[in-house]
Amino acid sequence: MKEWTDFFILMGGAAATLTGLIFVGISINLNRIIAIPKLPSRASQALILLVTVLLICALYLVPDQSACLVGWEFLVTGAIIWVVTFRIDLKILYKTDKEYKRQYLMNAIFTQLSVLPYMVSGIVIMLKGFDGIYWVVPGIIFSFIKSVLDAWVLLVEINR
């Protein structure tokens, strides 16, 4: 699986960089973010998704692991993050005004598209070997897109 090493190194580095940038951005607008009840949860979700990418990459890069072990690591990591992000989505949905609930449901679906591929990847890797690694790619892509969109709201839209 050496052909995937560069991909995971690149994605892990990108996730770490974006995580740091979002931390800085959040600290700049912290008072405004805290003033709006659902924004701290949205900020934590953006960071959680990026840290998940970092964790998935780190787990994959551990040498000499069997496919079954990598599959379990991806499945367990994905399941834990799914529970955490789902609870955050419910909390935000509860705080969202009725007129914006549909819009936020789309946001919550985007979160699911970010997390569920990690679990699918883990299951497929355990059952069919490392071919299941391809399922990680959409999870990483959606995680980056969702985190950047959340960061945009936290850093730019909040100032409008």
OpenMM code with the backbone's topology and positions (N, CA, C; nanometers):
from openmm import Vec3, app, unit

residues = "MET LYS GLU TRP THR ASP PHE PHE ILE LEU MET GLY GLY ALA ALA ALA THR LEU THR GLY LEU ILE PHE VAL GLY ILE SER ILE ASN LEU ASN ARG ILE ILE ALA ILE PRO LYS LEU PRO SER ARG ALA SER GLN ALA LEU ILE LEU LEU VAL THR VAL LEU LEU ILE CYS ALA LEU TYR LEU VAL PRO ASP GLN SER ALA CYS LEU VAL GLY TRP GLU PHE LEU VAL THR GLY ALA ILE ILE TRP VAL VAL THR PHE ARG ILE ASP LEU LYS ILE LEU TYR LYS THR ASP LYS GLU TYR LYS ARG GLN TYR LEU MET ASN ALA ILE PHE THR GLN LEU SER VAL LEU PRO TYR MET VAL SER GLY ILE VAL ILE MET LEU LYS GLY PHE ASP GLY ILE TYR TRP VAL VAL PRO GLY ILE ILE PHE SER PHE ILE LYS SER VAL LEU ASP ALA TRP VAL LEU LEU VAL GLU ILE ASN ARG".split()
positions = [
    Vec3(0.0812, -0.1207, 0.0000),
    Vec3(0.0000, 0.0000, 0.0000),
    Vec3(0.0856, 0.1272, 0.0000),
    Vec3(0.2090, 0.1125, -0.0399),
    Vec3(0.2983, 0.2282, -0.0435),
    Vec3(0.2497, 0.3368, -0.1389),
    Vec3(0.1724, 0.2977, -0.2402),
    Vec3(0.1240, 0.3971, -0.3356),
    Vec3(0.0283, 0.4981, -0.2716),
    Vec3(-0.0246, 0.4676, -0.1559),
    Vec3(-0.1144, 0.5600, -0.0851),
    Vec3(-0.0412, 0.6484, 0.0158),
    Vec3(0.0823, 0.6177, 0.0448),
    Vec3(0.1562, 0.6902, 0.1488),
    Vec3(0.1629, 0.8399, 0.1207),
    Vec3(0.2000, 0.8784, -0.0002),
    Vec3(0.2098, 1.0210, -0.0328),
    Vec3(0.0753, 1.0917, -0.0183),
    Vec3(-0.0325, 1.0249, -0.0605),
    Vec3(-0.1659, 1.0829, -0.0477),
    Vec3(-0.1976, 1.1127, 0.0987),
    Vec3(-0.1746, 1.0164, 0.1870),
    Vec3(-0.2076, 1.0346, 0.3284),
    Vec3(-0.1155, 1.1364, 0.3957),
    Vec3(0.0097, 1.1427, 0.3549),
    Vec3(0.0993, 1.2451, 0.4086),
    Vec3(0.0507, 1.3841, 0.3676),
    Vec3(0.0146, 1.3986, 0.2399),
    Vec3(-0.0344, 1.5272, 0.1893),
    Vec3(-0.1644, 1.5684, 0.2575),
    Vec3(-0.2589, 1.4767, 0.2685),
    Vec3(-0.3887, 1.5099, 0.3294),
    Vec3(-0.3734, 1.5397, 0.4788),
    Vec3(-0.2869, 1.4666, 0.5471),
    Vec3(-0.2625, 1.4931, 0.6888),
    Vec3(-0.2000, 1.6299, 0.7096),
    Vec3(-0.1047, 1.6651, 0.6249),
    Vec3(-0.0426, 1.7977, 0.6347),
    Vec3(-0.1408, 1.9091, 0.6052),
    Vec3(-0.2256, 1.8894, 0.5038),
    Vec3(-0.3275, 1.9900, 0.4703),
    Vec3(-0.4269, 2.0050, 0.5847),
    Vec3(-0.4676, 1.8934, 0.6445),
    Vec3(-0.5620, 1.8989, 0.7568),
    Vec3(-0.5012, 1.9717, 0.8764),
    Vec3(-0.3758, 1.9445, 0.9056),
    Vec3(-0.3096, 2.0112, 1.0176),
    Vec3(-0.2982, 2.1613, 0.9929),
    Vec3(-0.2652, 2.1983, 0.8700),
    Vec3(-0.2526, 2.3403, 0.8356),
    Vec3(-0.3865, 2.4117, 0.8466),
    Vec3(-0.4909, 2.3520, 0.7895),
    Vec3(-0.6240, 2.4140, 0.7969),
    Vec3(-0.6752, 2.4229, 0.9404),
    Vec3(-0.6451, 2.3221, 1.0195),
    Vec3(-0.6858, 2.3252, 1.1610),
    Vec3(-0.6228, 2.4450, 1.2314),
    Vec3(-0.4952, 2.4656, 1.2089),
    Vec3(-0.4266, 2.5806, 1.2695),
    Vec3(-0.4836, 2.7126, 1.2225),
    Vec3(-0.5125, 2.7235, 1.0937),
    Vec3(-0.5697, 2.8477, 1.0412),
    Vec3(-0.7081, 2.8753, 1.0988),
    Vec3(-0.7884, 2.7706, 1.1135),
    Vec3(-0.9218, 2.7901, 1.1705),
    Vec3(-0.9120, 2.8299, 1.3172),
    Vec3(-0.8181, 2.7727, 1.3915),
    Vec3(-0.7978, 2.8133, 1.5308),
    Vec3(-0.7657, 2.9627, 1.5393),
    Vec3(-0.6779, 3.0091, 1.4521),
    Vec3(-0.6421, 3.1512, 1.4514),
    Vec3(-0.7638, 3.2352, 1.4155),
    Vec3(-0.8363, 3.1935, 1.3126),
    Vec3(-0.9555, 3.2684, 1.2717),
    Vec3(-1.0614, 3.2735, 1.3798),
    Vec3(-1.0817, 3.1626, 1.4478),
    Vec3(-1.1798, 3.1600, 1.5567),
    Vec3(-1.1368, 3.2535, 1.6688),
    Vec3(-1.0094, 3.2539, 1.6996),
    Vec3(-0.9628, 3.3406, 1.8080),
    Vec3(-0.9797, 3.4888, 1.7728),
    Vec3(-0.9701, 3.5220, 1.6444),
    Vec3(-0.9890, 3.6613, 1.6022),
    Vec3(-1.1337, 3.7060, 1.6219),
    Vec3(-1.2291, 3.6176, 1.5920),
    Vec3(-1.3716, 3.6515, 1.6009),
    Vec3(-1.4405, 3.5861, 1.7204),
    Vec3(-1.3661, 3.5498, 1.8220),
    Vec3(-1.4202, 3.4716, 1.9327),
    Vec3(-1.5422, 3.5362, 1.9978),
    Vec3(-1.5371, 3.6659, 2.0259),
    Vec3(-1.6506, 3.7308, 2.0920),
    Vec3(-1.7774, 3.7242, 2.0077),
    Vec3(-1.7648, 3.7446, 1.8777),
    Vec3(-1.8814, 3.7377, 1.7886),
    Vec3(-1.9330, 3.5945, 1.7778),
    Vec3(-1.8425, 3.4979, 1.7710),
    Vec3(-1.8825, 3.3576, 1.7598),
    Vec3(-1.9578, 3.3138, 1.8845),
    Vec3(-1.9071, 3.3502, 1.9999),
    Vec3(-1.9721, 3.3124, 2.1257),
    Vec3(-2.1088, 3.3792, 2.1404),
    Vec3(-2.1257, 3.4970, 2.0829),
    Vec3(-2.2516, 3.5712, 2.0960),
    Vec3(-2.3679, 3.5054, 2.0199),
    Vec3(-2.3390, 3.4229, 1.9212),
    Vec3(-2.4439, 3.3565, 1.8433),
    Vec3(-2.4483, 3.2100, 1.8874),
    Vec3(-2.5583, 3.1663, 1.9484),
    Vec3(-2.5629, 3.0364, 2.0173),
    Vec3(-2.5150, 2.9145, 1.9382),
    Vec3(-2.5417, 2.9052, 1.8092),
    Vec3(-2.5037, 2.7835, 1.7375),
    Vec3(-2.3647, 2.7883, 1.6748),
    Vec3(-2.3011, 2.9036, 1.6726),
    Vec3(-2.1703, 2.9139, 1.6072),
    Vec3(-2.0564, 2.8431, 1.6806),
    Vec3(-2.0519, 2.8432, 1.8151),
    Vec3(-1.9447, 2.7651, 1.8785),
    Vec3(-1.9509, 2.6161, 1.8420),
    Vec3(-2.0720, 2.5632, 1.8302),
    Vec3(-2.0862, 2.4228, 1.7897),
    Vec3(-2.0399, 2.4024, 1.6464),
    Vec3(-2.0713, 2.4966, 1.5614),
    Vec3(-2.0286, 2.4869, 1.4213),
    Vec3(-1.8758, 2.4963, 1.4115),
    Vec3(-1.8165, 2.5797, 1.4939),
    Vec3(-1.6705, 2.5906, 1.4957),
    Vec3(-1.6073, 2.4594, 1.5420),
    Vec3(-1.6639, 2.4012, 1.6470),
    Vec3(-1.6080, 2.2751, 1.6958),
    Vec3(-1.6237, 2.1649, 1.5920),
    Vec3(-1.7331, 2.1672, 1.5193),
    Vec3(-1.7539, 2.0656, 1.4170),
    Vec3(-1.6511, 2.0788, 1.3038),
    Vec3(-1.6222, 2.2006, 1.2635),
    Vec3(-1.5205, 2.2215, 1.1598),
    Vec3(-1.3854, 2.1667, 1.2057),
    Vec3(-1.3507, 2.1939, 1.3295),
    Vec3(-1.2234, 2.1442, 1.3826),
    Vec3(-1.2242, 1.9925, 1.3973),
    Vec3(-1.3358, 1.9369, 1.4406),
    Vec3(-1.3464, 1.7911, 1.4570),
    Vec3(-1.3268, 1.7209, 1.3226),
    Vec3(-1.3885, 1.7733, 1.2171),
    Vec3(-1.3751, 1.7095, 1.0859),
    Vec3(-1.2309, 1.7127, 1.0363),
    Vec3(-1.1622, 1.8231, 1.0601),
    Vec3(-1.0220, 1.8320, 1.0175),
    Vec3(-0.9314, 1.7422, 1.1016),
    Vec3(-0.9566, 1.7361, 1.2299),
    Vec3(-0.8770, 1.6478, 1.3163),
    Vec3(-0.9039, 1.5018, 1.2801),
    Vec3(-1.0257, 1.4722, 1.2363),
    Vec3(-1.0568, 1.3363, 1.1913),
    Vec3(-0.9721, 1.2989, 1.0700),
    Vec3(-0.9598, 1.3908, 0.9744),
    Vec3(-0.8734, 1.3652, 0.8590),
    Vec3(-0.7309, 1.3381, 0.9076),
    Vec3(-0.6842, 1.4194, 0.9997),
    Vec3(-0.5498, 1.4014, 1.0543),
    Vec3(-0.5349, 1.2646, 1.1219),
    Vec3(-0.6342, 1.2237, 1.1991),
    Vec3(-0.6306, 1.0930, 1.2661),
    Vec3(-0.6316, 0.9779, 1.1668),
    Vec3(-0.7206, 0.9855, 1.0677),
    Vec3(-0.7290, 0.8798, 0.9663),
    Vec3(-0.5946, 0.8655, 0.8950),
    Vec3(-0.5353, 0.9782, 0.8603),
    Vec3(-0.4045, 0.9750, 0.7925),
    Vec3(-0.2971, 0.9160, 0.8828),
    Vec3(-0.2952, 0.9562, 1.0075),
    Vec3(-0.1957, 0.9040, 1.1021),
    Vec3(-0.2132, 0.7536, 1.1227),
    Vec3(-0.3383, 0.7097, 1.1355),
    Vec3(-0.3634, 0.5664, 1.1559),
    Vec3(-0.3181, 0.4850, 1.0356),
    Vec3(-0.3436, 0.5366, 0.9175),
    Vec3(-0.3030, 0.4636, 0.7972),
    Vec3(-0.1503, 0.4537, 0.7870),
    Vec3(-0.0811, 0.5584, 0.8285),
    Vec3(0.0643, 0.5644, 0.8111),
    Vec3(0.1429, 0.4827, 0.9133),
    Vec3(0.0754, 0.4248, 1.0114),
    Vec3(0.1451, 0.3363, 1.1052),
    Vec3(0.1933, 0.2141, 1.0259),
    Vec3(0.3232, 0.1832, 1.0316),
    Vec3(0.3766, 0.0743, 0.9474),
    Vec3(0.3326, -0.0653, 0.9910),
    Vec3(0.3353, -0.1557, 0.8947),
    Vec3(0.3163, -0.2996, 0.9157),
    Vec3(0.1833, -0.3371, 0.9802),
    Vec3(0.0763, -0.2699, 0.9407),
    Vec3(-0.0568, -0.3040, 0.9915),
    Vec3(-0.1279, -0.3947, 0.8917),
    Vec3(-0.2070, -0.4838, 0.9426),
    Vec3(-0.2887, -0.5684, 0.8548),
    Vec3(-0.4084, -0.4874, 0.8049),
    Vec3(-0.4693, -0.5340, 0.6984),
    Vec3(-0.5890, -0.4685, 0.6454),
    Vec3(-0.7005, -0.4708, 0.7498),
    Vec3(-0.7123, -0.5811, 0.8201),
    Vec3(-0.8172, -0.5921, 0.9219),
    Vec3(-0.8004, -0.4864, 1.0304),
    Vec3(-0.6782, -0.4649, 1.0750),
    Vec3(-0.6527, -0.3647, 1.1789),
    Vec3(-0.6835, -0.2235, 1.1277),
    Vec3(-0.6379, -0.1910, 1.0070),
    Vec3(-0.6671, -0.0589, 0.9494),
    Vec3(-0.8183, -0.0413, 0.9354),
    Vec3(-0.8861, -0.1465, 0.8907),
    Vec3(-1.0314, -0.1402, 0.8785),
    Vec3(-1.0989, -0.1101, 1.0112),
    Vec3(-1.0561, -0.1791, 1.1159),
    Vec3(-1.1129, -0.1535, 1.2488),
    Vec3(-1.0843, -0.0103, 1.2949),
    Vec3(-0.9628, 0.0356, 1.2709),
    Vec3(-0.9271, 0.1723, 1.3117),
    Vec3(-1.0151, 0.2751, 1.2420),
    Vec3(-1.0350, 0.2583, 1.1112),
    Vec3(-1.1188, 0.3524, 1.0357),
    Vec3(-1.2639, 0.3433, 1.0808),
    Vec3(-1.3128, 0.2216, 1.1015),
    Vec3(-1.4520, 0.2027, 1.1435),
    Vec3(-1.4778, 0.2645, 1.2800),
    Vec3(-1.3917, 0.2377, 1.3757),
    Vec3(-1.4102, 0.2902, 1.5116),
    Vec3(-1.3961, 0.4427, 1.5132),
    Vec3(-1.2946, 0.4943, 1.4447),
    Vec3(-1.2764, 0.6397, 1.4381),
    Vec3(-1.3988, 0.7047, 1.3743),
    Vec3(-1.4430, 0.6493, 1.2618),
    Vec3(-1.5611, 0.7032, 1.1943),
    Vec3(-1.6850, 0.6974, 1.2808),
    Vec3(-1.7041, 0.5868, 1.3525),
    Vec3(-1.8232, 0.5719, 1.4376),
    Vec3(-1.8225, 0.6731, 1.5522),
    Vec3(-1.7094, 0.6910, 1.6153),
    Vec3(-1.7006, 0.7879, 1.7255),
    Vec3(-1.7275, 0.9288, 1.6735),
    Vec3(-1.6657, 0.9641, 1.5620),
    Vec3(-1.6849, 1.0980, 1.5061),
    Vec3(-1.8277, 1.1151, 1.4569),
    Vec3(-1.8880, 1.0093, 1.4044),
    Vec3(-2.0275, 1.0175, 1.3606),
    Vec3(-2.1180, 1.0515, 1.4788),
    Vec3(-2.0998, 0.9823, 1.5908),
    Vec3(-2.1824, 1.0089, 1.7102),
    Vec3(-2.1638, 1.1534, 1.7563),
    Vec3(-2.0396, 1.1973, 1.7648),
    Vec3(-2.0105, 1.3336, 1.8118),
    Vec3(-2.0708, 1.4377, 1.7183),
    Vec3(-2.0472, 1.4230, 1.5870),
    Vec3(-2.0980, 1.5239, 1.4925),
    Vec3(-2.2500, 1.5195, 1.4811),
    Vec3(-2.3085, 1.4003, 1.4924),
    Vec3(-2.4549, 1.3896, 1.4870),
    Vec3(-2.5183, 1.4620, 1.6057),
    Vec3(-2.4592, 1.4464, 1.7235),
    Vec3(-2.5106, 1.5169, 1.8425),
    Vec3(-2.4958, 1.6680, 1.8264),
    Vec3(-2.3846, 1.7113, 1.7687),
    Vec3(-2.3655, 1.8549, 1.7439),
    Vec3(-2.4698, 1.9050, 1.6450),
    Vec3(-2.4934, 1.8279, 1.5383),
    Vec3(-2.5947, 1.8679, 1.4400),
    Vec3(-2.7328, 1.8795, 1.5041),
    Vec3(-2.7685, 1.7852, 1.5898),
    Vec3(-2.8984, 1.7923, 1.6584),
    Vec3(-2.9067, 1.9159, 1.7480),
    Vec3(-2.7985, 1.9455, 1.8179),
    Vec3(-2.7933, 2.0627, 1.9051),
    Vec3(-2.8118, 2.1912, 1.8233),
    Vec3(-2.7427, 2.2000, 1.7100),
    Vec3(-2.7545, 2.3182, 1.6251),
    Vec3(-2.8939, 2.3264, 1.5652),
    Vec3(-2.9471, 2.2142, 1.5198),
    Vec3(-3.0809, 2.2122, 1.4610),
    Vec3(-3.1847, 2.2596, 1.5619),
    Vec3(-3.1688, 2.2186, 1.6867),
    Vec3(-3.2604, 2.2611, 1.7928),
    Vec3(-3.2559, 2.4127, 1.8127),
    Vec3(-3.1387, 2.4728, 1.7980),
    Vec3(-3.1221, 2.6166, 1.8183),
    Vec3(-3.1540, 2.6988, 1.6933),
    Vec3(-3.1794, 2.6316, 1.5808),
    Vec3(-3.2030, 2.7012, 1.4544),
    Vec3(-3.3493, 2.7432, 1.4437),
    Vec3(-3.3704, 2.8677, 1.4023),
    Vec3(-3.5065, 2.9165, 1.3810),
    Vec3(-3.5754, 2.8333, 1.2736),
    Vec3(-3.7071, 2.8225, 1.2851),
    Vec3(-3.7851, 2.7375, 1.1953),
    Vec3(-3.7602, 2.7708, 1.0483),
    Vec3(-3.7493, 2.8984, 1.0168),
    Vec3(-3.7311, 2.9389, 0.8771),
    Vec3(-3.5974, 2.8957, 0.8177),
    Vec3(-3.4992, 2.8622, 0.9025),
    Vec3(-3.3665, 2.8221, 0.8549),
    Vec3(-3.3382, 2.6730, 0.8738),
    Vec3(-3.4338, 2.5978, 0.9280),
    Vec3(-3.4114, 2.4562, 0.9566),
    Vec3(-3.3797, 2.3754, 0.8302),
    Vec3(-3.4486, 2.4032, 0.7214),
    Vec3(-3.4220, 2.3301, 0.5970),
    Vec3(-3.2783, 2.3540, 0.5501),
    Vec3(-3.2357, 2.4778, 0.5579),
    Vec3(-3.0982, 2.5118, 0.5193),
    Vec3(-2.9986, 2.4376, 0.6078),
    Vec3(-3.0267, 2.4330, 0.7380),
    Vec3(-2.9331, 2.3644, 0.8257),
    Vec3(-2.9364, 2.2133, 0.8063),
    Vec3(-3.0523, 2.1579, 0.7683),
    Vec3(-3.0570, 2.0146, 0.7385),
    Vec3(-2.9615, 1.9792, 0.6252),
    Vec3(-2.9516, 2.0658, 0.5253),
    Vec3(-2.8565, 2.0441, 0.4165),
    Vec3(-2.7129, 2.0454, 0.4704),
    Vec3(-2.6875, 2.1344, 0.5650),
    Vec3(-2.5561, 2.1404, 0.6290),
    Vec3(-2.5270, 2.0104, 0.7053),
    Vec3(-2.6286, 1.9589, 0.7737),
    Vec3(-2.6125, 1.8343, 0.8492),
    Vec3(-2.5884, 1.7165, 0.7548),
    Vec3(-2.6545, 1.7157, 0.6397),
    Vec3(-2.6320, 1.6100, 0.5413),
    Vec3(-2.4876, 1.6151, 0.4924),
    Vec3(-2.4366, 1.7344, 0.4734),
    Vec3(-2.2970, 1.7510, 0.4314),
    Vec3(-2.2030, 1.6920, 0.5367),
    Vec3(-2.2369, 1.7098, 0.6629),
    Vec3(-2.1554, 1.6504, 0.7701),
    Vec3(-2.1569, 1.4978, 0.7585),
    Vec3(-2.2746, 1.4413, 0.7331),
    Vec3(-2.2839, 1.2960, 0.7186),
    Vec3(-2.1988, 1.2456, 0.6016),
    Vec3(-2.2000, 1.3215, 0.4910),
    Vec3(-2.1180, 1.2839, 0.3747),
    Vec3(-1.9685, 1.2918, 0.4067),
    Vec3(-1.9346, 1.3703, 0.5080),
    Vec3(-1.7954, 1.3820, 0.5503),
    Vec3(-1.7514, 1.2651, 0.6376),
    Vec3(-1.8424, 1.2099, 0.7159),
    Vec3(-1.8052, 1.1117, 0.8170),
    Vec3(-1.8341, 0.9666, 0.7760),
    Vec3(-1.9465, 0.9432, 0.7145),
    Vec3(-1.9862, 0.8055, 0.6828),
    Vec3(-1.8865, 0.7291, 0.5941),
    Vec3(-1.8195, 0.7952, 0.4979),
    Vec3(-1.7225, 0.7191, 0.4164),
    Vec3(-1.6097, 0.6532, 0.4971),
    Vec3(-1.5733, 0.7092, 0.6106),
    Vec3(-1.4689, 0.6467, 0.6927),
    Vec3(-1.5165, 0.5114, 0.7458),
    Vec3(-1.6420, 0.5062, 0.7880),
    Vec3(-1.6962, 0.3801, 0.8380),
    Vec3(-1.7109, 0.2788, 0.7250),
    Vec3(-1.7603, 0.3249, 0.6097),
    Vec3(-1.7734, 0.2355, 0.4938),
    Vec3(-1.6361, 0.1812, 0.4553),
    Vec3(-1.5377, 0.2690, 0.4519),
    Vec3(-1.4019, 0.2273, 0.4190),
    Vec3(-1.3531, 0.1202, 0.5156),
    Vec3(-1.3754, 0.1420, 0.6433),
    Vec3(-1.3324, 0.0443, 0.7436),
    Vec3(-1.3959, -0.0919, 0.7224),
    Vec3(-1.5255, -0.0925, 0.6951),
    Vec3(-1.5961, -0.2196, 0.6738),
    Vec3(-1.5442, -0.2890, 0.5482),
    Vec3(-1.5316, -0.2136, 0.4381),
    Vec3(-1.4858, -0.2731, 0.3119),
    Vec3(-1.3416, -0.3230, 0.3249),
    Vec3(-1.2568, -0.2477, 0.3929),
    Vec3(-1.1182, -0.2923, 0.4126),
    Vec3(-1.1149, -0.4234, 0.4916),
    Vec3(-1.1973, -0.4339, 0.5950),
    Vec3(-1.1999, -0.5574, 0.6742),
    Vec3(-1.2495, -0.6756, 0.5913),
    Vec3(-1.3452, -0.6511, 0.5025),
    Vec3(-1.4046, -0.7601, 0.4252),
    Vec3(-1.3286, -0.7941, 0.2974),
    Vec3(-1.2740, -0.6922, 0.2307),
    Vec3(-1.2156, -0.7150, 0.0983),
    Vec3(-1.0709, -0.6692, 0.0852),
    Vec3(-1.0107, -0.6248, 0.1936),
    Vec3(-0.8721, -0.5808, 0.1868),
    Vec3(-0.8606, -0.4322, 0.1565),
    Vec3(-0.7417, -0.3915, 0.1203),
    Vec3(-0.7112, -0.2503, 0.1067),
    Vec3(-0.7808, -0.1810, -0.0109),
    Vec3(-0.8551, -0.2528, -0.0935),
    Vec3(-0.9319, -0.1863, -0.1991),
    Vec3(-1.0348, -0.0898, -0.1406),
    Vec3(-1.0763, -0.1130, -0.0180),
    Vec3(-1.1725, -0.0252, 0.0481),
    Vec3(-1.1168, 0.1117, 0.0822),
    Vec3(-0.9873, 0.1290, 0.0637),
    Vec3(-0.9236, 0.2565, 0.0969),
    Vec3(-0.9789, 0.3696, 0.0117),
    Vec3(-1.0297, 0.3360, -0.1055),
    Vec3(-1.0848, 0.4395, -0.1946),
    Vec3(-1.2036, 0.5124, -0.1312),
    Vec3(-1.2726, 0.4489, -0.0380),
    Vec3(-1.3845, 0.5151, 0.0298),
    Vec3(-1.3388, 0.6301, 0.1198),
    Vec3(-1.2135, 0.6299, 0.1587),
    Vec3(-1.1623, 0.7387, 0.2433),
    Vec3(-1.1562, 0.8703, 0.1651),
    Vec3(-1.1309, 0.8609, 0.0357),
    Vec3(-1.1128, 0.9814, -0.0457),
    Vec3(-1.2339, 1.0753, -0.0389),
    Vec3(-1.3582, 1.0271, -0.0631),
    Vec3(-1.4713, 1.1214, -0.0514),
    Vec3(-1.4883, 1.1748, 0.0912),
    Vec3(-1.4574, 1.0937, 0.1911),
    Vec3(-1.4661, 1.1417, 0.3290),
    Vec3(-1.3725, 1.2588, 0.3536),
    Vec3(-1.2510, 1.2475, 0.3043),
    Vec3(-1.1536, 1.3550, 0.3208),
    Vec3(-1.1958, 1.4783, 0.2420),
    Vec3(-1.2390, 1.4581, 0.1176),
    Vec3(-1.2801, 1.5719, 0.0344),
    Vec3(-1.3986, 1.6451, 0.0977),
    Vec3(-1.5017, 1.5709, 0.1364),
    Vec3(-1.6177, 1.6356, 0.1991),
    Vec3(-1.5807, 1.7010, 0.3319),
    Vec3(-1.4894, 1.6389, 0.4079),
    Vec3(-1.4462, 1.6991, 0.5347),
    Vec3(-1.3782, 1.8339, 0.5115),
    Vec3(-1.2925, 1.8392, 0.4095),
    Vec3(-1.2265, 1.9659, 0.3767),
    Vec3(-1.3285, 2.0709, 0.3318),
    Vec3(-1.4170, 2.0335, 0.2422),
    Vec3(-1.5163, 2.1289, 0.1912),
    Vec3(-1.6049, 2.1793, 0.3045),
    Vec3(-1.6562, 2.0884, 0.3865),
    Vec3(-1.7454, 2.1271, 0.4978),
    Vec3(-1.6727, 2.2165, 0.5972),
    Vec3(-1.5508, 2.1836, 0.6300),
    Vec3(-1.4745, 2.2636, 0.7257),
    Vec3(-1.4445, 2.4027, 0.6712),
    Vec3(-1.4099, 2.4108, 0.5434),
    Vec3(-1.3809, 2.5411, 0.4835),
    Vec3(-1.5087, 2.6258, 0.4757),
    Vec3(-1.6214, 2.5632, 0.4418),
    Vec3(-1.7487, 2.6377, 0.4405),
    Vec3(-1.7841, 2.6887, 0.5802),
    Vec3(-1.7669, 2.6040, 0.6808),
    Vec3(-1.7921, 2.6478, 0.8189),
    Vec3(-1.6964, 2.7595, 0.8587),
    Vec3(-1.5716, 2.7462, 0.8198),
    Vec3(-1.4730, 2.8503, 0.8505),
    Vec3(-1.5123, 2.9818, 0.7834),
    Vec3(-1.5630, 2.9742, 0.6614),
    Vec3(-1.6080, 3.0946, 0.5905),
    Vec3(-1.7183, 3.1655, 0.6703),
    Vec3(-1.8131, 3.0892, 0.7203),
    Vec3(-1.9213, 3.1479, 0.8009),
    Vec3(-1.8633, 3.2118, 0.9266),
    Vec3(-1.7706, 3.1431, 0.9915),
    Vec3(-1.7138, 3.1902, 1.1172),
    Vec3(-1.6224, 3.3112, 1.1012),
    Vec3(-1.5610, 3.3239, 0.9845),
    Vec3(-1.4610, 3.4283, 0.9676),
    Vec3(-1.5095, 3.5452, 0.8809),
    Vec3(-1.5944, 3.5176, 0.7847),
    Vec3(-1.6356, 3.6217, 0.6911),
    Vec3(-1.7823, 3.6611, 0.7102),
    Vec3(-1.8702, 3.5622, 0.7006),
    Vec3(-2.0145, 3.5900, 0.7083),
    Vec3(-2.0535, 3.6536, 0.8428),
    Vec3(-1.9847, 3.6166, 0.9468),
    Vec3(-2.0156, 3.6705, 1.0798),
    Vec3(-1.9924, 3.8220, 1.0867),
    Vec3(-1.9102, 3.8732, 0.9979),
    Vec3(-1.8785, 4.0161, 0.9989),
    Vec3(-1.9671, 4.0978, 0.9055),
    Vec3(-2.0636, 4.0345, 0.8421),
    Vec3(-2.1536, 4.1086, 0.7516),
    Vec3(-2.2677, 4.1701, 0.8265),
] * unit.nanometer
topology = app.Topology()
chain = topology.addChain("A")
for resn in residues:
    res = topology.addResidue(resn, chain)
    for name in ("N", "CA", "C"):
        topology.addAtom(name, app.Element.getBySymbol(name[0]), res)
